[in-house]
Amino acid sequence: MAQGKGNDPQDPELDRALADLLAQTRNEPIPPRLRELADRLAQALEASQMRQKGEPPRGGQD
C-alpha cells in the first residue's frame, strides 16, 4: 500500500497548502513568532523532501 498523501515528497496538495500558508503569513498582521514558525515548517519540509530524494540539504543552520 502506498504512503499517505502527506508523506509523498512530490505531493502537489502539500506544496499548494504550504505556499498558501506562507503567502498568508506575509499578507496578514500575525505575530512574528507565527511567521517564524511557518518559515521553519517550510524549511523542514523542504529538507525532508531533499533527504528523501537523496540530495544534500540547501543552505545551513549556523
Sequence and secondary structure as in RCSB ss.txt:
>XXXX:A:sequence
MAQGKGNDPQDPELDRALADLLAQTRNEPIPPRLRELADRLAQALEASQMRQKGEPPRGGQD
>XXXX:A:secstr
    GGG TT HHHHHHHHHHHHHHHHS   HHHHHHHHHHHHHHHHHHHHHHT   SS   
